[in-house]
Amino acid sequence: MRLSEERVTAEKRPAKRIDEFKQHTLGKLSGLQCPQHRQPPHVHFLGTTLQTVSIRMTGCCDALIALANQKIAGR
């Protein structure tokens, strides 16, 4: 059975949206470094749709994580 072009396109949209979300989030963190340790945060995305995605962030210290969360929240 062959998938119709419309169905294939519809199935690719969620993957495109999740990729856009990841890139947008990483863009907010671009250039961010801990003021004390000069280390960037490490971001891990879990999930395959916008409804199931979660972000796990690690870093050198709590101050960096707090700064990264502020950037993601747009503050």
N, C-alpha and C positions, 0 to 999 in steps of 0.2 A: 504494500500500500504506500502510496506516495503522498506526502503532506502537501497541501496547497500552499502557494506562496504567501497568501494572507495569513494562514495559521503559523507558518514559520516566522513571519515578521512579527506577529503578535507574541510569539514565544520568546523572541529576542529582546523585546522591549523591557521586560523586568531586568534582564542582565545589563542592559544599557543604563537603566535608571540606577541600579546599585553601583555600577562603575562610576557614574556621574556623582552620586552621593559620596563615594569614597574619595574621588578626586577633589570635590568641593571641600570636604572635611580636611584632607591633607593640605589643601591650599591655605586654609585658615591657620594651619600650624607651620607653614613654610617659614624657615629662618628662625623659628623659636628655639632658644637655648636657655638652659638654666643659668641665671646670672652668677651663681657661685661656682658651679662645676663645668659650665660650658658644654653640656651634653644636651642633645635633642631628646624629645619624648619618642617612645616607640609605640606605634599604634597598630593594633590587630583588629580586623573586622571579622565578625562571626555571623553567619547567616547568608542566605542566598536571595532574599527579597527585602524590600524596604520595610515590610511588616515584621520580619524576623531578625533584621540586622541589629547587632549590638557592637559596641566598641569597647575594647579592652586596651587600656593605656598603661604603660609602665615608664618609669623614669628614674633618674638618679636620686630624687628626693621628693618629699611631699610638696615642696614649694613649686617645683617644676610641674607636677601633676595639676596643682591648683591653677597655675598660669595657663596650661594647656586647656583645661576645662573652661576657663574664662574666654579664651580665644574661640573655642568651638561654640560657646553660647553667644558669641558676638559682643562680649563686653570688653 
